[in-house]
Structure formats: structure tokens, C-alpha cells
Amino acid sequence: MNDEIQTEQLDQNVMNTLRDKDHSTLAHRVDTLLFSHNDIIELLAQYLALSEQEDDERFDTWFDNLTKEQHTVVKTFEVYRGQYEHLD
């Protein structure tokens, strides 16, 4: 239950950050994670490759098995990507 609350708070922070175009909260969350640069690159490569495939079940299984920290990286990536896709 505590994880659900933290996930909801993270999701709300993601939405607030997307609206405000302020990356500081998400940047701080990612900067404090114990991931190597290679770990992040590999995670995002998997995310992009699996999300572009037609196999939704495979993607859902992969996504559901990510750690909380990995979810943070993917959600942060989506916020950044969304902002770059919708540049004024």
C-alpha cells in the first residue's frame, strides 16, 4: 500500500513537472539513483524496442517487472520526451 501511495505521488509529480516544464524534481530523483550510465541506456533501449513492437503482453510483462527505480527512469524519460515532442 505504501508503494501505491509513492507511485501515485510520483505520477502526480510527473504530471506537475510536465505542465510546469521544470525538470528539477525529476532530475533530482534520477540523479540519486544507483544506476550506471550504461544501465540507464540499456533500460531505455529495451523500453523503446519493446514499446515499438506489436506484442503488448510482452511489453506489459517487462514493464510490470521493473523495479521502482527503473519505473522512475522510464517515467522521467517520458516526461522529457513529451516536452521535446511538443516544443513551442
WOZI-V464690 format. One record per pair of residues at least 4 apart in sequence whose ideal C-beta (glycine too) atoms are under 6 Angstrom apart, sorted by sequence separation. I is the first residue (numbers start at 1). J is the second residue. D is the distance in Angstrom with one decimal. If there is no record, write none. Layout:
i: (I & I)
j: (J & J)
d: (D & D)
This chain:
i: (16 & 23 & 27 & 35 & 46 & 47 & 56 & 59 & 60 & 66 & 71 & 77 & 17 & 35 & 66 & 17 & 51 & 17 & 50 & 13 & 50 & 43 & 47 & 43 & 40 & 44 & 33 & 29 & 30 & 26 & 14 & 18 & 17 & 18 & 14)
j: (20 & 27 & 31 & 39 & 50 & 51 & 60 & 63 & 64 & 70 & 75 & 81 & 22 & 40 & 71 & 25 & 59 & 26 & 59 & 25 & 62 & 70 & 74 & 73 & 73 & 77 & 69 & 72 & 76 & 76 & 75 & 79 & 79 & 82 & 79)
d: (6.0 & 4.9 & 5.9 & 4.2 & 5.9 & 5.9 & 6.0 & 6.0 & 6.0 & 3.8 & 6.0 & 6.0 & 5.9 & 5.2 & 5.2 & 5.8 & 6.0 & 5.4 & 4.6 & 5.6 & 5.5 & 5.8 & 5.5 & 5.7 & 5.8 & 5.8 & 5.1 & 5.5 & 5.2 & 4.6 & 5.2 & 5.2 & 5.6 & 6.0 & 5.4)
